[in-house]
Amino acid sequence: MPHKLSFKVTHASGQDEVHRASELNFHSPLTKGWQSARYCLYPQDIVIHLEKRSRLRKIQVLSHQCLIATRIEFFVGDVPDGMPVDLDNARYTRLGYVSLSDNEKTGFKARELKSVQVDAVGVFLKLNIHKNHINKYNIYNQVGLVAVNVIGDPIRKGLEDIDDMDLFTERRKVLDDPSMDGLYNRPDYISPLDDLAFDMYQDPEIAQIIRKLERKKQEAVLQERYEYAKKLKHTIQELQKVGEKIGKYEVEKRQAVENEDYDKAKLKKAQMDEYRVQIYRDLNVPDLLETTGSRHPKHIDLESTRQPTPPRLLDLPRTPPSPPPRTPYDERPLPAIKSQRAYSPLSPRARTPYDERPLPIHNSRETPAQENTEQSPRMPYDERPIPVAKKVASLAIEEEEDPAPPDTASGGITGEPEPLSEKDMREASAAIDIFGEALVSKAYSKTWSYREDALLAVYKQMQELSASNKQEAREMLRASIPLMKRAIDDKVYAVFKAGLMLLKMILTEYIPKHKLQKSDTVMTMEKTLPNLLHKSGDTAARNRDDAKNFIYECATMPEVKPTMVVPHECVKPWKGNLAPRLAQSRAEIVESLYEQLGIKDSKSGLTVDNIMNFCVVALGHTSADVRVVTENIVKALYKEVGQPVKDYLPPDDEKTRKNTMWRLLFEYFDKVDGKPSKSDVKRQKADEEARKQQEIDGLQKQLQQLKDMAAGKAPVDESALESKKPSKRPMVKPKLNKTLSKADPDDDTSVYNMDNICIFCGEKNPSFTEEGLDLHYWKNCPMLKRCANCKQVVEIASYTDHLLTECEAKSNYAKCNRCTEAITKPEYEQHVAEKACNASKNNMNHCPLCHQNHLTGEDGWKNHLMGKDGCKQNPRRLLALNKQPPTGKGAAAASRGKPVGVRNLKKTPR
């Protein structure tokens, strides 16, 4: 079975003056470990010489916390037969390597333990340590190992090589026993006591005792002394905790000595000695080690053996069992160690003055079973209860006493509660005057059953109180409040529920029965509600739920609701950063009270002001769960009251909306108001810009086609020409000339003489090229305007028809039969009902800009839109007045109809 192998460091390529390689030979909490020299060359080598040639099963390396190597390689060395075992004769075989973490995640406060499973035979182990990880604590580029551990099996050639024959015999007994097959004789089983972590954090003396107890446990299992093995197992577990604590004291003592703080070192030493003595006494270590002989006499049948039960035990008649015969072990009193030497046979030391002071390590109360065990007659060692579960005071045998009679007044609890302290007596003075000191002592007792029974007794007294004396009822109410506050804060659920039951009875029965004033109800709630709110943040879910449900119930009680105490207390903003669970419960309580009571009722106690003051503080909490509940409150409140909620929030601007929480809240507000959110507006704006860019690209393409047609590079494309018109309304084409082959230079109606003329207003301008005309249509032509919805340029005369039949927003308009104009649907009903519009007349044009009637025909439109006394709502009219009117045949042709030629732009006939 693999176990820990002894070794010695025989070679190191370098070492620090303080942390030498010889530190690796020992394992204890005080081990300093090895460190390389400052600014050394890498790799560094360490060679370990095992005591005997062994088969290695496991290698463990504990790295330094900040002097960390990047990689460690392992080599096993063996010496050929016939050659002396010497370092120079070793032949090494590479086993592999391990990589070490840079330890940044732990802040260089933890050590990394690497365990490597191997299977190799040799007498030397070489560690090849590579360069260090760089960090701010390793200023000299060193590497360090705190400890190295090797686990394996020595290779034995014969019994003459075995030094410890007794140990070998014990191990062989365990391995050869067929009943232990698979328990201790597994070839791969490695005891946890051989692990490096055990020795590095355990006091050496305690570690040695634990190993002896472990061997005793294996022997007890072989002998089927299972009760004894159980005690040993429990003691080993306790000693492991004790060893770690004493090891920590030892480190602190050494640090104090290095700092020359000898008072602290003396104190630590006294603590260690005192703790060690007390532990040995509590755990009965000498008895468990059986240092004075076996505690299992052969001639007494203390427990069943593996031999069959004799038949005589089955055939004998049942008679009362006689007490077992007395043994030398039973004649001895319970252990009462007189000196420290008896407790620690491994390292005797002088007795200190602290040995007489008790230092209990367990605070668990004795159960009745334990008390009966102590008072029962002597029993064999293996049947005795585990000593660690007893109090220190129970080591001395006491005479058996009759139990006290049951206390009927306390509800069947035996015994008396502990007396009140001076502080408790001052705090509960009013309750003592009313209910008596005995009952109050139970309410303040450390035993929860006493506390519960005290509350039930108070409940009964208050319920049975006569309604005749109102002053006495008020005094009893005030005396019960401190008891209820303690009960609500109690960690035991049964006591907490008893406190809620008492408070509910007072609010629903006691106060109405005795007709107490409203101020008494307010006082009761103001005293107990803070405790209920605090309980609503308890770690136990049922405590939280019961506290919150009781608060909801209180808010609707007939005696409590008119006072409005519950909502006022619940919506008070907290100061500082409240615990997340408590803050979430507070927010959930406010949300439920708002749903339950609302704000429309003036007697509910909730207003927009107090709710929003609470929500503003809660929205700033660090916990996301608290903010989510608070956002729900704000959203529900905004749905109900709207704009006043925003008065308590930050301004709705770009800076505020950078915060995700505020952006989502304000977008929800916009959605409630029926407005598109700013994100939707941005998206629509981006889509509009993309559409405009697409239209511009299309226009540029059409212009290029027109240029090519004008230059004769491409044939005339009617579809390309028609797409240039400002309006998409279908037009009736005027008659065309039959031939275009001949041109009359003096005829302005010729297609070759229509350049530089606007076919709508008749203006002629040398700048009216293809691009110039587009700009004129878009900005200056008084006969045209841009649609406010689709941004398309259309004739003013056909603007109404465009809105009703062609525009992208045509579904938003309806035609008024009175004025024949296009009216938006939200305003349509009011427009028709008022009948305030200017009615359209037959044989006259109706202007959609100024809503006036004027002369019919195309000349009527021109005079109205371009004349001196024309449409006052046409912004392009004044610009046309400042220009020369077109003259000659060109103007006449422009007024007669649409020319057909290179530009082939259509005009709506009037």
Secondary structure, DSSP 8 states (H G I E B T S, - for coil): --EE--EEEEEES---SSS-GGGGG--STT---EE--TT--SSEEEEEEEEEEEEEEEEEEEE-SSS-BSEEEEEEEE--TTS---GGG-EEEEEEEEE----TTTTT-S--EEEEEEEEEEEEEEEEE--B---TT-TT---EEEEEEEEEEE--S-GGG-S-HHHHHHHHHHHH-GGGTTTT--TT---GGGSHHHHHTS-HHHHHHHHHHHHHHHHHHHTT-HHHHHHHHHHHHHHHHHHHHHHHHHHHHHHHHHTT-HHHHHHHHHHHHHHHHHHHHHHTHHHHHTTTS-SS-TTS--S--SS---THHHHS-----------HHHHS-S----SHHHH-TTS-----GGGGS----------HHHHHHHHS----GGGS--GGGS-GGGGS----------BGGGTSB-S------HHHHHHTHHHHHHH-HHHHHHHT-SSHHHHHHHHHHHHHHHHHS-SS-HHHHHHHHHHHHHHHHHHHH-SSHHHHHHHHHHHHHIIIIIHHHHT--HHHHHHHHHHHHHHHHHHTT-SSHHHHHHHHHHHHHHHT-TTTGGGTHHHHHHTS--SS---HHHHHHHHHHHHHHHHHH-SSSTTSS--HHHHHHHHHHHHT-S-HHHHHHHHHHHHHHHHHH-GGGGGGS---SHHHHTSHHHHHHHHHHHHHHT---HHHHHHHHHHHHHHHHHHHHHHHHHHHHHHHHHTTSS---HHHHHTTSS--S--------S--S---TT-TTSTTS-TTB-TTT--B-TT-SHHHHHHHHHHT-TTEEE-TTT--EEEGGGHHHIIIIISTTGGGEEE-TTT--EEEHHHHHHHHHHT-S----TTEEE-TTT--EEE-HHHHHHHHHHSTTS-TT-TTHHHHHTS----HHHHHHHHH----SSS-------
